[in-house]
Amino acid sequence: MKRIERNIAVVCLLGLALALTQSAVAQDAKKKAVRKTSPNPAMAKIEDVPGLPRVLLIGDSISIGYTVPVRTLLKGKANVHRPLTNCGPTTRGVAEIDKWLGDGKWDVIHFNWGLHDLKYLSADGKSLADPTAAGSKQQVPIDEYEANLKKLVARLKKTKAKLIWRSTTPVPEGASGRVVGDSIRYNAVAKKIMDENKIAIDDQYSFSMQNKELQLPANVHYTKDGSQELAKQAVAAIEAALAK
């Protein structure tokens, strides 16, 4: 009789443990679903405040990270927009720049391409790859990057906006799919183009190198505080352009 009671107790405990596990899994799945469906505030459509200048941020996930802080810092001073997407490599920029610029007038355009261009992809071009792996290749080799960037600068100049180039941020040791030092090479190409076109440079590469604690370990992305500091750097450049 006692054995039967013990067996019943064990079965009940196992059932309770299973129920708790299933509940935890369900709650975790629910949290993940909420995170996936919650809109990124950086991608919110902006209603212009009449009378304020219009600023456009163009860039990859680094710029997505500082978009909201830039808007906050320029509240009441400028309407800050961005394409509602990660602007990726220069190839995507060339393909979509007209759509991103739209028909409105821009006073300042703060822009960057680079981290996606210099990253390495697998032979099929579909996934991030170890730069030393057989068949891996850069998404946009540096000579193509130069040609694309020249096209993009020519198109941006047609807007008559004040242009600001944001230098490509560093690739830290251990970051996957990229080579340390490639940002320097790509930035050198970009600087030459910007100097030739008399375009201001927001040197976020140097700023990041001087403040390495703002970048996540072995990752091209930034901490929340890091994005806030990049935003301050961007705002200083934007306000200087607006003052002109």
HUGIVEN-V171229 format. One record per backbone hydrogen bond with DSSP energy under -1.0 kcal/mol. NH is the residue of the N-H (numbers start at 1). CO is the residue of the C=O. E is the energy in kcal/mol with one decimal. If there is no record, write none. Layout:
nh=NH co=CO e=E
nh=NH co=CO e=E
//
This chain:
nh=5 co=1 e=-2.3
nh=6 co=2 e=-2.7
nh=7 co=3 e=-2.7
nh=8 co=4 e=-2.5
nh=9 co=5 e=-2.4
nh=10 co=6 e=-2.6
nh=11 co=7 e=-2.5
nh=12 co=8 e=-2.4
nh=13 co=9 e=-2.5
nh=14 co=10 e=-2.7
nh=15 co=11 e=-2.6
nh=16 co=12 e=-2.6
nh=17 co=13 e=-2.7
nh=18 co=14 e=-2.5
nh=19 co=15 e=-2.4
nh=20 co=16 e=-2.5
nh=21 co=17 e=-2.4
nh=22 co=18 e=-2.7
nh=23 co=19 e=-2.2
nh=24 co=20 e=-2.4
nh=25 co=21 e=-2.5
nh=26 co=22 e=-2.4
nh=27 co=23 e=-2.5
nh=28 co=24 e=-2.4
nh=29 co=25 e=-2.5
nh=30 co=26 e=-2.2
nh=31 co=27 e=-2.4
nh=32 co=28 e=-2.4
nh=33 co=29 e=-2.3
nh=34 co=30 e=-2.2
nh=35 co=31 e=-2.4
nh=36 co=32 e=-2.2
nh=37 co=33 e=-1.9
nh=38 co=34 e=-1.9
nh=43 co=40 e=-2.2
nh=44 co=41 e=-1.4
nh=52 co=49 e=-1.9
nh=55 co=79 e=-3.2
nh=56 co=108 e=-2.5
nh=57 co=81 e=-2.6
nh=58 co=110 e=-2.7
nh=64 co=60 e=-1.7
nh=65 co=61 e=-1.9
nh=66 co=62 e=-1.1
nh=70 co=66 e=-2.1
nh=71 co=67 e=-2.4
nh=72 co=68 e=-2.5
nh=73 co=69 e=-2.6
nh=74 co=70 e=-1.9
nh=75 co=72 e=-1.1
nh=77 co=74 e=-2.7
nh=78 co=74 e=-2.2
nh=79 co=53 e=-3.1
nh=81 co=55 e=-3.3
nh=85 co=83 e=-2.1
nh=87 co=59 e=-2.1
nh=93 co=89 e=-1.8
nh=94 co=90 e=-3.0
nh=95 co=91 e=-1.6
nh=96 co=92 e=-2.1
nh=97 co=93 e=-2.1
nh=100 co=96 e=-2.2
nh=101 co=97 e=-2.3
nh=102 co=98 e=-1.9
nh=107 co=54 e=-2.5
nh=108 co=54 e=-1.7
nh=109 co=162 e=-2.6
nh=110 co=56 e=-2.7
nh=111 co=164 e=-2.8
nh=112 co=58 e=-1.0
nh=118 co=114 e=-2.5
nh=120 co=177 e=-3.2
nh=121 co=137 e=-3.2
nh=122 co=127 e=-2.5
nh=125 co=122 e=-2.4
nh=129 co=120 e=-2.5
nh=133 co=130 e=-2.2
nh=136 co=133 e=-1.7
nh=137 co=121 e=-2.1
nh=139 co=119 e=-2.8
nh=140 co=117 e=-2.7
nh=145 co=141 e=-2.5
nh=146 co=142 e=-2.1
nh=147 co=143 e=-1.8
nh=148 co=144 e=-2.8
nh=149 co=145 e=-2.8
nh=150 co=146 e=-2.0
nh=151 co=147 e=-1.7
nh=152 co=148 e=-2.4
nh=153 co=149 e=-2.6
nh=154 co=150 e=-2.2
nh=155 co=151 e=-2.0
nh=156 co=152 e=-2.7
nh=157 co=153 e=-2.4
nh=159 co=156 e=-1.5
nh=160 co=157 e=-1.4
nh=162 co=107 e=-2.9
nh=164 co=109 e=-2.6
nh=165 co=200 e=-3.0
nh=166 co=111 e=-3.0
nh=167 co=202 e=-1.8
nh=175 co=172 e=-1.8
nh=182 co=179 e=-2.1
nh=185 co=181 e=-1.4
nh=186 co=182 e=-2.6
nh=187 co=183 e=-2.6
nh=188 co=184 e=-1.9
nh=189 co=185 e=-1.5
nh=190 co=186 e=-2.3
nh=191 co=187 e=-3.1
nh=192 co=188 e=-1.8
nh=193 co=189 e=-1.6
nh=194 co=190 e=-2.7
nh=195 co=191 e=-3.1
nh=196 co=192 e=-2.1
nh=197 co=193 e=-1.4
nh=198 co=195 e=-1.0
nh=199 co=194 e=-2.7
nh=200 co=163 e=-1.0
nh=202 co=165 e=-3.4
nh=204 co=202 e=-2.2
nh=207 co=203 e=-1.6
nh=208 co=204 e=-1.9
nh=209 co=205 e=-2.3
nh=210 co=206 e=-1.8
nh=214 co=211 e=-2.1
nh=215 co=212 e=-1.5
nh=216 co=221 e=-2.4
nh=219 co=216 e=-1.3
nh=223 co=214 e=-2.3
nh=227 co=223 e=-2.5
nh=228 co=224 e=-1.8
nh=229 co=225 e=-2.1
nh=230 co=226 e=-2.4
nh=231 co=227 e=-2.1
nh=232 co=228 e=-1.9
nh=233 co=229 e=-2.0
nh=234 co=230 e=-2.5
nh=235 co=231 e=-3.0
nh=236 co=232 e=-2.1
nh=237 co=233 e=-1.5
nh=238 co=234 e=-2.6
nh=239 co=235 e=-3.2
nh=240 co=236 e=-1.7
nh=241 co=237 e=-1.8
nh=242 co=238 e=-2.6
nh=243 co=239 e=-2.1
//
